[in-house]
Amino acid sequence: MEFDASQLIEQLAHPLPHQRAAAATALAEFDYLSADILTPLISASADHERDVRLAALNSLVRIWRSLTTGKGEIMATGDEIDRAFSPLNQAFTKRLRDEDKHIRLTAAEGLRELFSTDTAVFEVLVDAARDEDASLRRRAALALWLGTSDRRAPLFQIETPAGVGALTHLLNDEDAITRGYALRAIATLGPLARAAVPTLCDLVKGTNSSDDELQFQAALALASVGEATEMALPLLEQALTHGDRLKRKAAAFGLRSMGSKARAAVPTLISGLKDHEKRVRSRCAGAIGNIGSDVSDEAVQALLTAQQDDDAEVRQAVERALSSVGAERVEKLQRQTARAKGRDFFPLFGFQHEDIPGLIFMLKDPLGDVRAFAATALGRAGATEAVSDLTLLLQDNDEEVRRRAAESLQKLGASIIEEE
């Protein structure tokens, strides 16, 4: 149903403040929004009554969100969005200096969503992060997190000591949601948030709280920062092994971000390659790859097995991990694996008497695998005519060939005399 905003726009001039505030709020309550309401709302954002200004600013923020997220029908074209940008930016900027702290924060939130990187916006958020009002601290924590994670509207000042200091302060907030936003922001900053490490360690240890979820989130942040990771490792491994789907994915992500510092968790990561959640498997593969070329043979074997995973995303992660390990290392291990399997499998074939000359000839093959295969096959075939050739193999430079030659000679009843 089409909405006529004219009556509400007229109400913005009502002598009673609460009527003006109600009209300002109502103008953003409808699915259909007209560009005609922007100018009167911007004027209302400068009203002499605090509640009217706040209601107008909140509605302007909501309208801008509807523009940029595709919700509602206001200003569907890029040109119309561009025309709205400048007046909204000016209105929010003026309110950054408002006498009311709630209005200043609302203006800062709007400017951040308008892609502003103005230091004044950052300063308002930092002040709110240290305010005595819990609701302001929560909003500031959210805005700071979004400022680190939203590529469209980043606040680069959060990377400074002042920004990290504000986030560190919020880590001790009484509100769990506020702490969660701050932890996510610190995790996003990564190594830039090193100053927060002592507080993160206290949270991991449960110094000021017994909240398991808080400890886990703090462990994720430490993993991202890359400091004191030995404290984070047990919690992340526990979550990867016994956590729910979301925790396992988060733990695998944290371990992947630790790089070589996650080496002690390799057995757990190998188990994670079999997790029923594909994101867990792919992140565990990535974590193994990030450890580097000196990862254990067992881990590389597990990656080789995971090449057959049903999910394409997992297979891609495995291939990247194997590439990080190094082609030479992977190929060497593949050859060793094939050799071990081949040496056990090849002699299981039955051989006829007419095959014996060919097997004796294979005892001189340059490949140790072939000599080993032939040595065992001759013993199983009862080829006593091969005793002299098998005896020569007791001096072979391949230990496995020597062992198999000795076993076959024993089966054939030959007396074994090895030279010193």
Long-range contacts (C-beta under 8 A, 24 or more apart in sequence): 1-32, 2-32, 3-30, 3-32, 3-34, 5-34, 5-36, 5-37, 8-37, 9-36, 9-37, 9-40, 12-40, 12-41, 12-43, 12-44, 17-47, 17-49, 17-51, 17-52, 18-51, 20-44, 20-47, 20-49, 20-52, 20-55, 21-49, 21-51, 21-52, 21-54, 21-55, 22-55, 24-52, 24-55, 24-56, 24-58, 24-59, 25-55, 25-58, 25-59, 27-59, 28-58, 28-59, 28-60, 28-62, 28-63, 31-72, 31-73, 32-72, 32-73, 32-74, 33-63, 33-66, 33-72, 33-73, 33-74, 34-74, 35-74, 35-75, 35-80, 35-84, 37-63, 38-63, 38-84, 38-87, 38-88, 39-87, 42-87, 42-88, 42-91, 45-91, 45-94, 45-95, 46-91, 46-94, 50-100, 50-103, 53-95, 53-98, 53-100, 53-103, 54-100, 54-102, 54-103, 54-106, 57-91, 57-92, 57-95, 57-103, 57-106, 57-107, 57-110, 58-106, 60-88, 60-91, 60-92, 60-110, 61-106, 61-109, 61-110, 61-113, 64-88, 64-110, 64-113, 64-114, 65-113, 68-113, 85-114, 88-114, 89-114, 89-116, 92-116, 93-118, 93-120, 96-120, 96-121, 96-124, 101-127, 101-128, 101-131, 101-133, 101-136, 102-136, 104-128, 105-136, 105-139, 105-140, 108-143, 109-139, 109-143, 112-143, 112-146, 112-147, 112-153, 112-155, 113-153, 114-153, 115-152, 115-153, 116-153, 117-154, 117-155, 117-156, 117-157, 119-157, 121-155, 122-147, 122-155, 122-157, 122-158, 122-162, 122-163, 125-155, 125-166, 126-162, 126-163, 126-166, 129-166, 129-167, 129-169, 129-170, 130-166, 130-169, 134-173, 134-174, 134-175, 134-178, 137-170, 137-173, 137-175, 137-178, 138-175, 138-177, 138-178, 138-181, 140-166, 140-170, 141-167, 141-170, 141-173, 141-177, 141-178, 141-179, 141-181, 141-182, 141-185, 142-181, 144-170, 144-181, 144-182, 144-185, 145-181, 145-182, 145-184, 145-185, 145-188, 147-185, 148-185, 148-188, 148-189, 149-184, 149-185, 149-188, 158-185, 158-189, 159-189, 159-192, 161-195, 164-189, 164-192, 164-193, 164-195, 164-196, 165-195, 167-193, 167-196, 168-195, 168-196, 168-199, 171-196, 171-199, 171-200, 171-203, 171-218, 172-199, 172-208, 176-211, 176-213, 176-214, 179-214, 179-217, 180-214, 180-217, 183-214, 183-217, 183-218, 183-220, 183-221, 184-217, 186-221, 186-224, 186-225, 187-220, 187-221, 187-223, 187-224, 187-225, 188-224, 189-224, 189-225, 190-224, 190-225, 190-226, 190-257, 191-225, 191-226, 191-227, 193-221, 193-225, 194-225, 194-227, 196-221, 196-225, 197-222, 197-225, 197-227, 197-228, 200-225, 200-228, 201-228, 201-231, 204-228, 204-231, 204-232, 204-235, 205-231, 216-247, 216-250, 216-251, 219-254, 220-250, 220-251, 220-253, 220-254, 223-254, 223-255, 223-257, 223-258, 224-254, 224-257, 226-257, 226-258, 226-259, 226-261, 229-258, 229-261, 229-262, 230-261, 232-258, 233-258, 233-261, 233-262, 233-264, 233-265, 236-265, 237-265, 237-268, 240-265, 240-268, 240-269, 240-271, 240-272, 240-280, 240-284, 241-268, 241-271, 245-277, 245-280, 248-272, 248-275, 248-277, 248-280, 249-277, 249-279, 249-280, 249-283, 252-279, 252-280, 252-283, 252-284, 252-287, 253-283, 255-283, 255-284, 255-287, 256-283, 256-284, 256-286, 256-287, 256-290, 257-290, 258-287, 258-290, 259-290, 259-291, 259-292, 260-290, 260-291, 260-292, 262-287, 262-290, 262-291, 263-291, 263-295, 266-291, 266-295, 266-296, 266-298, 266-299, 267-298, 269-299, 270-298, 270-299, 270-302, 273-302, 273-303, 273-305, 273-306, 278-311, 278-313, 278-314, 279-313, 281-306, 281-309, 281-311, 281-314, 281-317, 282-311, 282-313, 282-314, 282-316, 282-317, 282-318, 283-317, 285-314, 285-317, 285-318, 285-320, 285-321, 286-317, 286-320, 286-321, 288-321, 289-317, 289-320, 289-321, 289-322, 289-323, 289-324, 289-325, 290-321, 290-324, 292-324, 292-325, 293-324, 293-325, 293-326, 293-329, 295-325, 297-333, 300-325, 300-329, 300-330, 300-333, 301-333, 301-337, 304-330, 304-333, 304-334, 304-337, 339-369, 342-369, 342-373, 343-369, 343-372, 343-373, 343-376, 343-400, 343-404, 346-373, 346-376, 346-377, 347-373, 347-376, 347-377, 347-380, 349-377, 351-377, 351-380, 351-381, 353-381, 355-381, 356-381, 356-383, 356-385, 356-386, 359-383, 359-386, 360-385, 360-386, 360-389, 363-389, 363-390, 363-392, 363-393, 364-389, 368-396, 368-398, 368-400, 368-401, 371-396, 371-398, 371-401, 372-398, 372-400, 372-401, 372-404, 375-401, 375-404, 375-405, 375-407, 375-408, 376-404, 376-407, 376-408, 378-408, 379-404, 379-407, 379-408, 379-409, 379-410, 379-411, 379-412, 380-408, 380-411, 382-411, 382-412, 383-412, 384-412, 384-413, 384-414, 386-412, 387-412, 387-414, 390-414, 391-416, 394-418, 394-419, 395-419
